[in-house]
Amino acid sequence: MHETSTDDTTDFGYERVRKEEKAGRVREVFDSVASRYDLMNDLMSGGMHRLWKRFTIELSGVRPGQTVLDIAGGTGDLAAKFSQRVGPDGHVILADINAAMLSVGRDRLIDKGALNNISVSQADAQFLPYADNSIDCITIAFGLRNVTDKALALRSMYRILKPGGRLLVLEFSKPTSPLLSQAYDAYSFSALPFMGKLITNDADSYRYLAESIRKHPDQETLLEMVEDAGFVDCRYHNMTGGIVAIHRGVKG
């Protein structure tokens, strides 16, 4: 569903919280899980998140010399791959609103020797601090559902893209099969909090992450939101039975 409510509250998982509180609540979640975020991603997805991200990179069409912004880039895995794509004459900006996630990402990129053409930036997706028409490609992987005002964030992304630039939103979505949906719900609300407790000693954060997926717009709704932000040639690709979808839009 579109975020059409005119009140001053928004979703935080299945809770309703004041809009100004959500960013702080989300920050607490990722402060808690930052150090083991990639390990949990591998466990939760059976390693599939790496394939989903690889497909995102292929769809990006990024070429040597271009500038890429990876929003909610956290631990830096996409940024490292884009760094190789754009080469020494290109530039990758690893952006995240969460300082703990950025710290983990920066350290990992340093360990890989991959910071030559990567800069690290703490930024809010709703108010991106970059010049108009300055970015060739924007990616946001598993981050849009945590943004308070998704429509505002999409407009902010549109503003800074160059004409012809691409936006790619990789996000959990709605399974296309009712049977898969039932199995996915059972997994999300039992296994995820259990693994969160076991690996990070934090079941509540992973319960929130499962709830935030259910509150995120479905494929068609998000497609309409991307179009409403001004993007053209908009489409989406379902993966893993619609558990994950990539939405793509182009700045006209």
N, C-alpha and C positions, 0 to 999 in steps of 0.2 A: 504493500500500500504506500501511496505518497505520504510524506510527512505534512499533512494539511492542518494539523492542530494549531489553533491560534493561542493556546494557553502557553504558560512559561515552563512546561514540563516536557520531558522526552523519555524515551525508553533507555533503561540500563538493564539489559537482559529482560526479565519479566517484571522488573520494578519500574515505577514511574518516579523520576527524580527531576529536580529543578535543572533547567538547561545549563545554568552556570556551574552546576555540580558535576556534570557528566565527565568532563575532561579530567578532573581530579580523581574521580572514581576509576576511570579507565587507566590513568597513570599508575594508580596503586596496584591494579591487576598486573600490568607489565613490569613494574618494579619488582614484583614478587617472582615472576617467572623468567625474567630476562636471561639469567645465567644459564638456564637449561632449556631455553625456548626451542632451539633447533633439535635437540634430543627429543623433546616432547612432540615436535612436528613429525619427526621420523616415526615415533611410536604410534601417534594418533592416526597417521595416514598410511602406515606401512611403507613409508618411503615415497609414496605417490606424489607428495608435494614437490619433489624434485622434477618429476616428469611434467607436472602442471606448469611449473615455472619455466622449464625448457621450451614448452610449446608457446608460452607467452613471449619469450625472447624471439622465437622464430616468427611469430606474427608481427612483431614490432617493426621488422624491416630495417632495423638500425644499421647504419653504414659508417665506415671510418670517417673520422673528423666531426661527427655530430655530437650534440649535447643531449644527454639523457638525464631526466629527473626521476629517481625512484622514491616515491612517497611512502611513508610507513615502512621504510626499507630495513629497519631494525638491525638484524644481525649481518646484513651486507651480502647475502648470497647472490641476489640478483645484480647488485652493483658490481660485484667481482666479475660476473659473466659479461655484463655490458662494457666493463672496462676493456676487456679483450676485443670486443666488437668495434668500439670506437677508435681504439688505437692511440698512439701518442699525441696525435693532433686533435683528438676528441676530448670530451669532458663528461664525467658522470658525477651527479650530485646525489649523495646518499642522505635523505631527509627523513626525520622522524620527530614526532612531538615529544617522545619519551627519552630523557637523557640517559637512563640506565640501558635501554636498548641500543642507543647510539654508541655508548661506551663499549658495549660488547662488540658491536659491528666494527667500530674503528680498530679495536685491538685485533680482531680476526683478520681484517684487511692488512694491517701492519705485519702480522705474522706471515701472510701470504705474499708480502712485498708488492701489494696491489694498490698502493695509495698514490702512485705517480700521477695518474690522471683522474683521481677521485677526490672530491671534497666532501666534507661532512657538515651537515646543516641541521640545527634544531628548528623545526618549522611546523606550523599548524596548517593542515591541508585546507582549512577554510579561508586562510589569509596568507597565501604563499608570498614570501618576500622576494620575488624575482621579477625582472623586467617583463613588460608586455612583449609578446612575440619573440621570445628569446630561447625557447626550448624546442628541440626537434621531436622528442618522444617523452611521454610521461607514463610510468607504470605505478600502480598501487596494488599490492598483493596482500590480501587478507587484512586490509586496513580500513576500507571504506565503511564497513559496518560499525566501526567504533567511533566514527565521526558524528558529532552532534547534529550538524546541519549538512546533510549530504548534498543537497541541491546547491548550497552556497559553495561547497568544496568543488563541485563539478564546474561551476562558473569560474572559480578561481583558476582551475586547471586550464580551462578554455582560454582565459585571458593571456596566460603566459606562453601558450603554445604558438609556434610559428604557423602561418597559413600552410596547410598541408600536413601539419604535424599530427601525430597519432597519440591517442589516449588508449591505454589498455588497463582494464579493471579486472583483476583476478580475485574471485571471491567465492566463498561457499554460497550455494544457491538451493534450489528446491528440486529434489529427486523427481524424475519423470515417471517412475513406477510406484504405485501405492505400496506394493510389497517391499520394495527397496526403502521407501520412506519409513515404513514401520520398523524395519531392521535398523535403519540409520538412527531413528529416535531412540530405540532401545540401547544402542551402542553409545550414543552421545550422552545420555542421561544416567548411565550406569558405569560404563567403562572409562569415560573421560575423567569424571571426578575421582574415580578410584586411582587411575594412573597419575593424575595431578597430585593426589595425596602421597602416592608412593615415591614419585620422582622429585617433586618440588615441595612436598609437605604442605600443599595448598589445593585442597579440593574445591574451595569456593570460587577461585579464579577460573578454573576450568568448567565449573558449572555455569558461570557467567558467559564464558566463551560459547558454550553450547546454546545457551539461551539467546545470545546475540545473533547467532546464525539463524535461529527461527524467526527473529524479529526483522531480519534484513529483507529488503524488497526481493520478490521473485524475479525471474529472468525478464519477463515482459515489462514489469513495472520499472525495473532498473533501466532497461532499454529506452523506455519513454523518458525517464529522467535524464539520460545522457543526451537524447534528442532535444529535450527542453532547454538544456544548457547551451545549445547552439551547434552541437556536433552534427556532421552529415555522414552518409555512408555507414550508418550505425548497424551493428549486428552482434550476435553473441554465438559462442560455441559452447555446447555442453560437454563436459568430460565426466567420466565415471558415473554415468547415468544421471547427470544433472546435480550430483552432490557438489560439484564445482562448475562454475561457468566463467568464461572470459568474455567481457564486453569490450568492443572496440568502436571508437569513434574518430573521425577526422575533422580537424578544424578547416572549414571552408575558406 
